[in-house]
């Protein structure tokens, strides 16, 4: 039996832990630059606040209904996510972390529902985060079970195993809500009259395999109760790492863009070292403002393949700046830039190049020392000179809450 544990309105729940005055009140959390709504409380959903709606479009509703608004605080959310998953691991050995607020589990015992209920209560008690748990014979069906339980107020656990019940739910579920069915596949399926999850289940298997891919066929098989997607317990190493941000205001200066790219490349390097891996490929992309009707939208991109995989900040920052200069066009107003490192391999499996001139042992020791100092003394205490102009391009987060669990200066104080 599989289970999907999903944190309810996760970002909103994180904010409510430290601010009980917003319990049972409408709350929304905004994306970078306070752009769009990315998390809503149930009360905000009832008012009619849609996911992804630009903040400027709902400002009248915010005032009318006294909606509490927060900028996204990923440092806080990441730490609380870590605590939720650590709590899960005290109960189960088989845990697959799927996203910041979701994890798959495998139950090998018979008391599925009672144990899941105990787990949900334990997470709420230990972390303050409410969760919903969907139980089913495989991952796809556990996703559906979780979708069902989130709509019910009387329970936090739902077991899905009866085929008649499954078909009844699938008949009322849009095909795009199936796990693994993306936007392009949805458009293709609807072109052939496949609008519901049940219609997808009843589609000819050979047609799915020929017109889509083997993954679509596996989703169909899971809807019949087969297990085609096993639990991936050792999935801690990411295949690609991207660090990017939208600017609060468009940027045209090459120096300011270098500052941003240098910072993002350094963050990518740090993430590689944290997961004990190295990247073979580095990419840099730049986007103008797609909503600026005065100028044509432009997307610029360049990639380099390294002779030897690396997680060295000096090398990755240097190569990223070279890529930036190769695609930079003077006169354009850039809204978003980013760095992507890919073709990632474990640092224990790096194949050296005969023509390498870099002293990797020396660089490894240098990066380790810098990471240790920054971890103990403060983020970016030691940084590259190119990062100095960061305040000129930082994202706009006017409604940011304190980092209660990761910063001493933000710790809650109690008045006696």
N, C-alpha and C positions, 0 to 999 in steps of 0.2 A: 504494500500500500504506500502510495506517495502522498506527500502533503506540501502545499504551498503556503508559507507563512508570509503575510503581507501586512505591513504597518499601515494603519488607517490614517489617511490624510497626513502623511508622515511629517512634512515640513511644518504644517500647522500644529501637529501634536508636539513637536519639539519646542515650539514657541510657548505652548500652553503649560508645559512642565514648570517653567520658571515665572509665569505670569498668570496666576489663577483668576485674575480679573477678566480674562477673555474666555473663560470656560463658558460653554453654551451660548456664545455670541458669534456673530459672523466674523470670520477672519480670512484673509488672503495673504499669500506670499508671492512676491514678484521675482521675475527672472533678473539676470544681469542688467545693470543700468535702469533698474526699476521699470522694465519694459512691459512684460506681459504677465498675466496670472499663471502660476505654475502649480499652485496648491490651494485648495479651498476647504474650509470647514463645511460640514453638512448644512449649517445655518446659511452660509453664503450660497451654497448650491440651491437652496430653497428660494432664495431671493431672485435667482436667475443668473448669477455670475457664471460665465462660461470659462472653461479651461482654455488658456491661450489668448484670451481677449486682451488687447492693449489696455494698459492702465488708464490712459487719458480718456478712453471711451466709457469708463465706469466711475469717473470721479464724482458725478452727480449722485450716483447710487451709494457711493462710499459715505458722502455727507448725509444723505437722506436716511440711511439705515445704520449709521454710526459703525461702519465696518472697520475693524482694526487691520492695518496694512503693515507688512514687514518686508524689508529687503531680504534677499536670500543670503543666509548665513551658513555657507557650506562647511565651515570649520566646525561649527556646533553640530550640524546635521551628521557630518561624517563621524564625529566622536560618539554620538548617541547610536548611530547605526552599528558601530563597532561593539558597543555595549549590548545591543539587542542580539547580535549574532553570537557573541561570547556566552550570553545566557542560554541560547539555543544549544550551544556545544556542551553545556553542562548536562543536558538531557539526552543528546543524541550524538553518536559518532559520525553518522553519515549526514553531512550538511553541505549543500551546494549554494554558495552565495551568488544570487542571480543579478541583483542590483542593489542600490543603496538601501532599499526598503523591502526587498523580497529575498526569500531563500526557499529552496526545495529541500525536503527531508524524505527519508525512507523509513517507514514503520515496519518492523519485523514481528511485532506482537499483535495480539488479537484485539486488545482493548483500545481500538483506534480513537474513538471519539472521546472517551474519558481522559486518556493521556494527552490528547491534543488540547482539551479544555484546561487541564492542569498546566500545560505549557503556556497557554495564552495568559492565564492568571499570573503565572510566575514572571513572565516578561513585563506585564503591567506593574507588578509589585516592585520588581528590581530596577526597572528603567523608567517607568511612568508612561511608556508608549503602548497604546491599545493596538492589538493585532487581530486580523481575521485569518482563519485557517481553513483551507479547502482540502478535503480528503478524497482520493480517488485512486483507481488502479494504475494510473500513469500521469505524466506531467501535463499533457494537454487537458485531460479531464479534471485534474486538480486545479488548473487555472480556471476552468469553467465553474467548478465547485466554489472557488474563492469569489468569483464574480457573483454567484448566487448569494452567498452568506453576507456579502457587503451590503446587500439590499435589505437585509433583515435585521431588526433591532433586538430580537429576542434571544439571539445566540451569537457566539463568536466562532463556532465550528460547524461545518456542514459536510456530511458524508454523501458522496455520489457514487452509486454502484449499480443501480437498477437501470437496465437498458431502456425500458419504457419511459422512465423519468428523464433519462439523458436525452432521448429523442424529443420529448416535449419541450425541454429547455432549448435544444438546438433549433427547433422550429421557430422560436421567437428571438433567436440571437442573430444579428447581422453577421455576415461572413467575415467582415473586417475585424470583428472582435475575437476571432479565433487566434490563439497564440501561434505566431509564425506566419500569419497572413498579412503581408505589408500592403502599402498603398497601391503599388503597381500591379500586384497580383489581384487585389480587390477589383481594380478597374477592368482587368482582363476577364475575371470570373463573371462580373456583372454583365459584360458584353455578351456572354453566352447564357444569360438568364440564371446565374447562380448567385442568389442574393442572401440566402440564409445558411447557417452552419449545417443544418440538416440536409439542404440541397447539396452542399459540398460533400457531406458524408455519403450521399447516394450517387455521387458522380462516378462514372466508370474509371477504374484504377488505371488502365492502360492510357486512357485519354489524359489523365492528370500527369502521368509520368512523361508522356510524349510532349505535352503542351506546356508543362511547368517544369518540375524537377522532382528528384527523388524525395526531397524534403516534404513536398506537398503530399506525396503518397504516404509518407510516414505519419503525417498529421491525420490523414484519413484512417489509417490503421489504428492509431491511438484512440480515435473516436469510437472504434469498435471494441476497445478494451485491451489491445495489444500494447506491449512496451517496446517502443522504438527509440526513445530518447532516455538512455540510462542516466543515473545520477553522476555528475562530474564533480567528484570531491576534491580533486587536485587541479582546480581551475583558477588558482591565485595569480598566475602569470598572464597578464594581458597580452594579446597579440599585436595591438596597436595602442599607442598612447598619444593623445592629442591635447595640447594646451592652447586655448584661444579665448579671446574676449572681444566683445563689441565695445567700442569707445563711447564715452558719454557724449563726445562731440567728434565730428570727423577730423581726421589728421592728415595733413599733406607733407609735413616736414620729414625728411629722411632721418634726421637725428632722433626725432621722437619715435619713429617707427623702429629704428634700431634698438632703442631703449626697450620697447615692448617685446620685440622678437628676441632680444638677448635674455630678457626675464623669462619668457615662455620656454625658450630652449633650455635654460638652466633648470626650470621646474621639471621638464621632461627628463632631464638627466637624473635628477634627484629621484623621480618616480622609478626609473630604471634600476637605480641602485637599491632602492627599498625592496623591490621584488627580485633582486639578485639576477638581473638580466642585462643584456646588451642589445643594441639596435644596429641593423645593417643599413637601413635606409632613413634618410632625413628629408622631410618635405616642408616647404613654406608656402602658405597661401595668403592672399590679400583680396578683400572684397570692398567695393564701393557701396554706397547706400542704395539698395534696390528700390527704396520708396521715394528717392529723389527724382521727381519728374523732369527736372531741368537738365539732367545729365543721364546718359546711357549707363546702365549697370555693367560693371566689368568685374570679372573674376580672374585673378592672376595666380599662377601656380608653377612651382619648380621643384624638382626632386633630384637627389644625389644618392648614389650607391657607394658605400664605403668599402675599402679593401678588407678591413677588419671590423667586425662588430664592436661597438664601444658603448660605455655609459659615462665617459669622461666629459665633464661639463665644459672644459676648455675647448675640446675638439667639437662638440655638438654646437656650442654657441658660435664658434668661429665659422663653421660650415653653414649654419643658419643665416648668419649675417651676409655671407657670400651669396647665398641663394636670394636673400632679400634684395641685394643690390642688382642682381641679374634681372629681376622682374619689376623693379620699381619704375614707375612712370611719373615724372614730374608733372605737377598741375592737377593730378587726380586727388579727390578727397576720399580717403579710406575710412570705412566704418568698422571693419573687423579684420584682424590678422591672426595667424596662428601657426604653430609648429606641430608637425606630426612625426613621430619616430615609429618605424614599423620593421617588419621582418625580424622580430625579436626572438632571441635565443637565450637560454640560460647562460650566465657568465662562466659556468664551469665547462661549457662546450664550445668556447670561442676558438675558431680556427685562425691561427696567426698567419700573416702575410710575409713572404720573403723580403718584400721591399719596405717594410715598416721602419720608420726612423724614430718613432715615439717610444720613450721609455715608459712602458705601461705600469711597471711596478712603482715607479716614482709618481706617476699620475694617480694611481690607485691610492697610494698613501696620502697624497695631497687632498684628494676628494674626501677621503675618510676623515681627515682632520677638520676640513671645512664643515662637513656635515655635523661632526660632533660639537664643534663650537657653536654653530647656528642652532642646533637642537637645545643646547644647554643655556645659551646666553641670549637667544632671540633670533627670530627669522630674519634672514638677509643681513645679519650683523657683518658677515664677510660676504661681499658680492662683487660682481664684475663692474668695472667703471662704466660700461655702457648702460647699466641699469639705473644710473643716478637720476635720470629725468622721469622717474616713474610717476610722480604726482601729476605730470602733465597729461597722462593718458589713462589714469586709473578709472575703473568703472564707477558709475554714479550709484551710490547706495545710501540714500538719505534716511532710510527707515531701518537701518541695521540694528539688530539687537546685540547685546553683549555676548562674548564667547564664554559663557558661564563655566564651562567644564575644562577649558584649555588655556585660560589666561588668568594669572593670579590677580591682575588688576580688575578683572571682571567677575571675580567670585562674589557670590551673594553674601551680604552681611546681615546679621541678626541683631536687632536692637532689643535690649532687655529692659 
